[in-house]
C-alpha cells in the first residue's frame, strides 16, 4: 500500500463522526511493521500511569476553574436567564458539569479597562471578542481541557512583532478572528 493510500484511508477514518465505533483489526505482521517503521513506540505501564495522572490533574484543574451560571451572570451583570440565552446563541462556551448543569471556563472572560469602556458604567468583565465565531469552529465533542489548552497557549500563527500570542490574547487585543477560527477547526488533528 502506498503512503498516499494509507493517508487517504486514515483521513477517511478520522473524519467519521462516530470514531469510537471504528475498529481496525491488525495482523501480527502489520503490528510488527508499524512498531518497526512508524517511529511510535509502545508506552510502558509507567508511562501510561503518568499520562493518566496528568490527564486527571488537568481535568480536575479545569473543573476547579469553572464558573456556574450564577457566577457568570454576576460577572457580566446580567440576569441568569440571559446567560442561558447566551449559551443557546453560541456566544458563551460551556460544557456539562455535575447533574448536567453547564460549567463556564474562566478563560472566556476578560477584564474591561476604564479606557476601553469609560463611557459605559456597566460590568467590568466581558466575553472575549468574536468568541462565538471560535466556538462555532471548534470540532464537535472537543474536550474542555483541549479547548483551554488551545485558547490559552501561544501560537506562532498569531504573532505580533515576533511575539506569539494565545488565541485568547489575540482576540482580546483586537486581532483578526479569522486567524483563530482557522486554527480552531484543526483542534484535535494534531497528533
Backbone bond lengths (Angstrom), bond angles and torsions (degrees), N, CA, C in turn:
res aa  C-N    CA-C-N  psi(-1)  N-CA   C-N-CA  omega(-1)  CA-C   N-CA-C  phi
1 X - - - 1.454 - - 1.534 107.70 -
2 X 1.318 116.54 135.35 1.462 120.32 -179.79 1.524 110.23 -76.46
3 X 1.340 116.23 162.88 1.458 120.71 176.90 1.523 110.60 -61.55
4 X 1.334 116.30 -38.63 1.462 120.19 -179.07 1.527 110.89 -64.78
5 X 1.322 117.02 -40.05 1.468 120.44 179.09 1.521 110.33 -66.86
6 X 1.332 116.53 -44.27 1.452 120.72 178.23 1.532 110.49 -60.63
7 X 1.330 116.09 -45.42 1.462 120.06 179.29 1.526 110.92 -62.13
8 X 1.326 117.35 -40.31 1.469 120.77 179.60 1.529 110.54 -64.13
9 X 1.328 116.80 -41.45 1.470 119.71 178.59 1.532 111.23 -66.63
10 X 1.313 117.52 -41.09 1.459 120.30 178.05 1.530 110.78 -64.90
11 X 1.332 116.69 -42.22 1.470 119.75 177.08 1.525 110.75 -59.41
12 X 1.324 116.80 -42.07 1.464 120.55 179.71 1.527 110.67 -63.38
13 X 1.332 117.26 -42.32 1.463 120.13 179.05 1.525 111.58 -66.56
14 X 1.318 116.62 -41.83 1.459 120.41 -177.59 1.523 112.75 -71.68
15 X 1.305 117.79 -20.04 1.469 120.26 -179.92 1.527 112.36 -87.43
16 X 1.318 117.95 -6.35 1.458 120.21 178.08 1.517 110.05 -66.14
17 X 1.331 116.39 140.84 1.462 119.54 -177.77 1.526 112.27 -72.34
18 X 1.311 118.53 -27.90 1.464 121.43 -178.58 1.525 108.93 -114.58
19 X 1.331 115.85 74.53 1.461 120.95 -176.07 1.516 112.87 -65.80
20 X 1.334 117.71 -26.69 1.457 119.78 -177.09 1.523 112.53 -65.69
21 X 1.333 116.72 -24.30 1.458 119.15 -178.45 1.526 111.93 -87.60
22 X 1.324 117.08 -3.01 1.461 120.80 -178.70 1.516 109.15 -89.78
23 X 1.302 116.13 128.03 1.454 120.73 176.33 1.506 109.04 -130.59
24 X 1.288 116.39 146.50 1.454 120.35 179.64 1.515 107.03 -124.20
25 X 1.310 116.12 122.12 1.454 120.42 174.57 1.522 107.10 -82.77
26 X 1.313 114.98 130.41 1.450 119.61 -177.67 1.516 108.29 -120.87
27 X 1.318 114.43 131.38 1.460 118.28 177.67 1.522 109.65 -72.85
28 X 1.312 116.28 162.89 1.450 121.60 178.40 1.528 110.02 -59.35
29 X 1.340 116.19 -41.06 1.469 120.98 179.70 1.533 110.57 -63.25
30 X 1.346 116.28 -40.46 1.466 120.00 178.42 1.529 110.73 -64.57
31 X 1.323 116.41 -41.49 1.462 120.71 179.73 1.525 110.36 -62.37
32 X 1.322 117.56 -42.73 1.467 121.54 178.49 1.528 109.90 -64.35
33 X 1.340 117.07 -43.12 1.461 121.81 179.27 1.532 110.26 -59.33
34 X 1.325 116.94 -48.79 1.459 120.33 -179.94 1.533 111.47 -63.34
35 X 1.322 116.47 -41.64 1.460 120.21 179.58 1.533 110.93 -62.47
36 X 1.321 115.88 -37.79 1.460 120.52 -176.16 1.531 112.49 -77.85
37 X 1.346 117.68 -39.02 1.458 119.96 -168.94 1.537 115.75 -115.26
38 X 1.307 118.43 -7.83 1.471 118.77 -175.39 1.530 112.89 -80.58
39 X 1.313 117.63 -22.23 1.454 120.13 -175.56 1.514 112.21 82.66
40 X 1.327 117.18 -1.78 1.460 121.98 177.80 1.523 107.39 -99.98
41 X 1.305 115.45 123.11 1.454 119.85 -177.35 1.521 109.87 -105.60
42 X 1.301 115.58 145.33 1.461 120.94 -179.93 1.527 109.69 -61.59
43 X 1.315 115.24 136.44 1.462 120.44 178.64 1.527 108.92 -78.78
44 X 1.318 114.92 143.23 1.458 119.62 176.73 1.528 108.35 -77.03
45 X 1.322 115.98 167.80 1.464 120.20 176.77 1.531 110.56 -59.97
46 X 1.338 116.47 -37.97 1.463 120.36 178.67 1.530 110.68 -65.90
47 X 1.351 116.60 -40.10 1.469 120.28 177.44 1.525 110.60 -62.30
48 X 1.318 116.22 -43.82 1.467 120.48 -179.57 1.524 111.09 -65.30
49 X 1.326 117.14 -40.47 1.469 120.57 178.34 1.529 110.56 -64.23
50 X 1.332 116.78 -40.69 1.470 120.21 178.85 1.519 110.74 -65.60
51 X 1.339 117.11 -40.98 1.470 120.01 177.99 1.521 110.83 -64.75
52 X 1.333 117.31 -40.61 1.466 120.68 178.06 1.525 110.81 -62.71
53 X 1.326 116.53 -43.51 1.467 120.29 -179.98 1.522 110.67 -64.91
54 X 1.323 116.68 -40.61 1.466 120.88 179.18 1.530 110.29 -66.23
55 X 1.316 117.38 -41.78 1.468 121.10 178.20 1.520 111.03 -63.84
56 X 1.326 116.29 -42.01 1.464 119.91 178.63 1.523 110.82 -63.99
57 X 1.324 116.69 -40.10 1.467 120.45 179.45 1.526 110.66 -64.72
58 X 1.320 117.00 -42.32 1.474 120.18 179.28 1.528 110.93 -64.92
59 X 1.329 116.52 -42.43 1.471 119.61 179.58 1.529 110.81 -65.06
60 X 1.323 116.83 -39.35 1.462 120.65 178.41 1.521 110.60 -65.71
61 X 1.325 116.59 -43.36 1.468 120.63 178.34 1.523 110.43 -62.44
62 X 1.322 117.14 -40.49 1.469 120.66 179.27 1.531 110.17 -62.53
63 X 1.311 116.48 -45.03 1.466 119.83 179.54 1.525 110.97 -63.30
64 X 1.325 116.94 -36.87 1.455 120.86 179.70 1.518 113.94 -68.27
65 X 1.315 116.99 -24.72 1.464 121.36 179.84 1.519 112.08 -89.63
66 X 1.311 116.80 -6.43 1.456 120.61 -176.03 1.519 113.14 -71.99
67 X 1.296 115.05 149.55 1.456 122.26 179.50 1.524 109.64 -112.66
68 X 1.320 116.16 150.58 1.465 120.89 176.69 1.526 109.46 -85.04
69 X 1.306 115.42 171.47 1.467 121.09 177.19 1.525 110.18 -59.52
70 X 1.332 116.95 -41.86 1.457 120.44 179.13 1.535 111.52 -67.35
71 X 1.336 117.26 -36.90 1.468 120.51 176.31 1.527 110.32 -60.04
72 X 1.326 115.64 -45.98 1.464 120.62 -179.11 1.521 110.55 -65.14
73 X 1.319 116.83 -42.06 1.465 120.48 177.76 1.523 110.22 -57.88
74 X 1.315 116.71 -42.57 1.459 120.50 178.56 1.519 112.57 -65.42
75 X 1.337 116.30 -43.08 1.465 120.20 178.90 1.526 112.25 -60.26
76 X 1.329 115.03 -43.74 1.466 120.41 -175.11 1.530 112.90 -90.51
77 X 1.331 116.59 -2.13 1.471 122.59 -178.82 1.524 111.48 56.00
78 X 1.340 114.66 47.97 1.465 120.93 176.80 1.520 108.95 -131.06
79 X 1.310 116.44 165.68 1.458 121.80 177.59 1.534 108.98 -70.39
80 X 1.332 118.61 144.57 1.469 120.36 178.31 1.530 113.82 -54.83
81 X 1.324 117.53 -31.07 1.465 118.89 178.50 1.528 110.90 -65.27
82 X 1.332 117.52 -30.59 1.466 121.49 177.80 1.528 110.21 -68.03
83 X 1.332 116.69 -31.52 1.464 119.99 177.04 1.528 109.03 -62.16
84 X 1.328 116.41 -43.49 1.465 120.21 177.83 1.516 111.03 -60.85
85 X 1.322 117.42 -38.91 1.468 121.24 177.49 1.530 110.51 -64.79
86 X 1.325 116.39 -37.48 1.469 120.56 179.42 1.530 110.62 -64.85
87 X 1.330 116.65 -37.58 1.471 120.38 176.81 1.527 109.21 -63.87
88 X 1.331 116.04 -50.06 1.469 120.97 -178.44 1.524 112.01 -58.36
89 X 1.328 115.99 -36.09 1.457 120.87 -178.89 1.535 112.04 -81.86
90 X 1.337 117.47 -3.78 1.454 120.80 179.24 1.513 114.08 77.33
91 X 1.329 117.23 20.37 1.462 120.85 -178.05 1.529 113.32 -96.86
92 X 1.332 117.15 -7.52 1.457 122.00 174.62 1.523 108.40 -130.22
93 X 1.322 116.12 142.79 1.451 121.20 177.02 1.520 108.68 -94.88
94 X 1.318 116.03 131.31 1.458 121.25 175.69 1.518 108.21 -147.26
95 X 1.309 114.52 164.54 1.462 120.83 174.02 1.520 107.26 -140.29
96 X 1.331 117.40 157.06 1.464 119.32 -177.44 1.526 111.81 -69.92
97 X 1.313 114.75 129.42 1.460 120.83 176.92 1.511 109.70 -104.00
98 X 1.322 115.87 -152.48 1.458 119.63 -179.27 1.519 109.93 -63.37
99 X 1.288 115.22 140.23 1.465 123.69 -179.73 1.527 112.34 57.42
100 X 1.347 116.61 26.14 1.451 121.52 175.76 1.520 115.62 76.07
101 X 1.322 117.19 2.62 1.465 119.70 179.33 1.522 109.60 -72.31
102 X 1.335 117.42 140.78 1.462 118.81 -179.13 1.527 111.98 -69.83
103 X 1.320 114.43 141.93 1.456 122.33 175.22 1.533 106.22 -114.85
104 X 1.330 116.20 134.20 1.453 122.34 -176.46 1.529 109.19 -112.03
105 X 1.333 118.13 112.47 1.463 119.44 177.74 1.525 111.20 -62.42
106 X 1.324 115.53 143.60 1.463 121.02 -177.42 1.524 114.05 -70.88
107 X 1.325 118.38 -20.40 1.465 120.80 -175.71 1.520 113.48 -63.50
108 X 1.322 118.32 -19.24 1.462 119.99 -174.58 1.530 113.79 -84.24
109 X 1.319 116.50 -0.54 1.462 120.78 -178.98 1.523 109.92 -112.02
110 X 1.329 115.77 139.98 1.456 121.33 178.08 1.525 109.33 -129.45
111 X 1.300 115.12 151.03 1.459 120.55 177.90 1.524 109.12 -76.43
112 X 1.311 115.40 141.70 1.459 121.50 175.52 1.518 106.93 -97.02
113 X 1.315 115.59 122.65 1.469 118.45 178.51 1.521 108.91 -79.98
114 X 1.303 116.14 158.17 1.464 120.99 -178.92 1.516 111.91 -57.82
115 X 1.345 117.50 -38.97 1.458 118.90 -178.80 1.524 112.22 -71.42
116 X 1.351 117.62 -24.93 1.455 119.72 178.08 1.523 111.09 -70.85
117 X 1.304 117.31 -33.73 1.455 119.85 -173.45 1.531 111.52 -146.18
118 X 1.329 116.49 49.29 1.458 120.68 -176.65 1.520 112.71 -67.17
119 X 1.326 117.45 -26.89 1.468 120.48 -176.56 1.522 113.00 -81.89
120 X 1.316 117.15 -9.98 1.469 120.58 -175.26 1.518 109.54 -118.02
121 X 1.325 117.76 115.10 1.466 120.41 -176.73 1.533 113.63 -82.18
122 X 1.315 118.55 27.70 1.461 122.50 -176.47 1.517 112.80 -81.15
123 X 1.314 116.47 -150.29 1.462 121.45 -176.03 1.523 111.89 -64.75
124 X 1.308 115.55 155.85 1.465 121.74 179.17 1.528 111.30 -97.89
125 X 1.338 116.31 8.04 1.453 122.63 178.80 1.518 108.30 -131.70
126 X 1.322 115.62 145.05 1.458 121.22 179.04 1.523 109.11 -137.45
127 X 1.303 115.08 168.43 1.460 121.35 174.08 1.528 106.89 -84.43
128 X 1.315 117.50 146.51 1.462 121.87 177.53 1.532 108.69 -51.50
129 X 1.322 118.18 134.02 1.467 119.76 176.42 1.532 111.27 -57.22
130 X 1.308 115.90 141.03 1.472 124.08 176.43 1.532 113.59 65.10
131 X 1.323 117.82 19.40 1.458 120.62 -179.71 1.526 111.41 -59.58
132 X 1.322 117.97 -37.71 1.465 121.05 -178.81 1.526 111.31 -58.08
133 X 1.324 117.45 -39.35 1.465 120.82 179.34 1.523 110.99 -65.17
134 X 1.327 115.77 -39.08 1.467 120.47 -179.80 1.527 109.88 -69.68
135 X 1.326 116.65 -44.26 1.467 120.58 178.86 1.527 110.13 -57.51
136 X 1.322 116.30 -44.38 1.471 120.63 -178.98 1.526 111.49 -63.48
137 X 1.336 117.44 -28.44 1.459 121.05 -177.49 1.525 113.65 -85.20
138 X 1.338 117.30 -17.64 1.463 119.66 -179.43 1.519 110.35 -64.81
139 X 1.325 117.33 135.70 1.462 118.98 176.47 1.527 111.46 -59.57
140 X 1.309 116.24 139.72 1.470 121.40 178.71 1.524 109.31 -55.95
141 X 1.320 115.26 138.88 1.462 120.00 176.88 1.515 114.47 81.40
142 X 1.333 118.34 9.03 1.471 120.42 178.56 1.526 109.02 -61.17
143 X 1.313 115.83 132.66 1.462 120.56 -178.57 1.529 109.34 -70.32
144 X 1.341 118.24 140.50 1.468 121.00 -179.96 1.532 114.32 -55.42
145 X 1.325 117.71 -33.26 1.467 119.72 178.10 1.527 109.91 -68.94
146 X 1.331 116.91 -39.78 1.468 120.62 177.58 1.520 110.47 -65.01
147 X 1.332 117.19 -38.83 1.465 120.80 179.24 1.531 109.27 -66.06
148 X 1.327 118.41 -45.46 1.471 121.03 177.53 1.523 110.34 -58.61
149 X 1.322 116.63 -47.57 1.457 120.45 -179.24 1.526 110.30 -58.56
150 X 1.331 116.31 -45.40 1.458 120.62 178.87 1.530 111.57 -60.49
151 X 1.313 116.83 -49.97 1.471 120.86 -171.19 1.525 112.65 -74.18
152 X 1.342 118.05 -23.03 1.465 120.07 -175.46 1.528 114.32 -109.38
153 X 1.328 117.93 0.57 1.461 121.20 -178.45 1.525 110.36 -100.50
154 X 1.323 116.00 132.65 1.469 120.84 179.39 1.524 110.50 -60.62
155 X 1.331 114.85 144.29 1.458 121.48 179.91 1.523 109.11 -130.31
156 X 1.319 116.38 133.38 1.467 120.76 177.28 1.525 111.21 -61.18
157 X 1.329 117.10 -22.29 1.471 121.19 178.74 1.526 112.15 -73.67
158 X 1.319 116.99 -11.64 1.471 122.13 -178.91 1.532 108.42 -122.03
159 X 1.304 116.05 70.34 1.458 120.96 -175.31 1.518 111.75 -109.29
160 X 1.321 114.72 143.29 1.453 122.58 173.23 1.523 106.70 -127.83
161 X 1.330 115.96 118.14 1.468 121.93 -179.06 1.527 111.38 52.84
162 X 1.336 115.86 41.48 1.452 121.03 177.04 1.512 115.56 79.94
163 X 1.319 117.31 2.12 1.459 120.73 -179.95 1.531 109.44 -107.19
164 X 1.321 116.77 119.51 1.461 121.64 -178.94 1.523 110.30 -72.49
165 X 1.325 115.82 138.10 1.462 122.28 178.36 1.516 110.26 -116.81
166 X 1.323 115.52 157.76 1.469 120.13 171.89 1.528 107.58 -79.43
167 X 1.332 117.86 158.25 1.466 119.11 174.85 1.533 112.60 -54.56
168 X 1.321 117.29 -36.83 1.468 121.33 178.71 1.526 110.69 -61.18
169 X 1.340 116.20 -49.46 1.458 120.56 -179.44 1.530 111.67 -68.53
170 X 1.318 116.13 -36.88 1.467 121.26 178.17 1.526 110.60 -59.38
171 X 1.331 115.81 -50.65 1.468 119.93 -179.33 1.526 111.26 -68.68
172 X 1.324 116.98 -40.96 1.455 121.01 179.13 1.518 112.60 -62.82
173 X 1.334 116.65 -27.43 1.460 121.76 179.39 1.514 113.51 -91.23
174 X 1.336 117.14 4.84 1.462 119.97 177.49 1.516 114.64 91.54
175 X 1.342 117.78 14.81 1.464 120.68 178.90 1.519 112.31 -67.78
176 X 1.333 115.16 159.91 1.460 122.55 -179.26 1.531 110.02 -63.56
177 X 1.339 117.61 119.97 1.470 119.13 -178.49 1.526 113.38 -65.26
178 X 1.324 117.87 -23.00 1.466 119.98 -179.52 1.526 111.39 -60.49
179 X 1.323 117.04 -33.50 1.465 120.22 179.03 1.525 111.15 -65.51
180 X 1.323 117.25 -39.85 1.471 121.26 179.27 1.526 109.97 -73.16
181 X 1.321 117.13 -40.04 1.465 120.89 178.39 1.529 109.89 -60.07
182 X 1.338 116.46 -41.88 1.467 119.97 179.00 1.522 111.29 -61.21
183 X 1.316 117.54 -35.22 1.461 120.72 177.54 1.535 111.20 -77.17
184 X 1.330 116.85 -36.74 1.467 120.54 -176.60 1.517 112.23 -62.44
185 X 1.313 117.68 -37.55 1.465 119.29 -178.30 1.519 112.29 -65.94
186 X 1.326 117.17 -18.55 1.467 120.25 179.96 1.532 112.66 -93.07
187 X 1.316 117.61 0.04 1.462 120.34 -179.68 1.527 109.41 -54.78
188 X 1.300 116.60 127.38 1.457 121.13 179.60 1.513 113.16 94.56
189 X 1.344 117.82 -12.58 1.450 119.42 179.10 1.514 112.00 -82.20
190 X 1.352 116.74 -24.48 1.439 119.49 179.59 1.522 108.42 -71.70
191 X 1.289 114.56 133.21 1.467 119.21 -178.44 1.504 109.70 -111.83
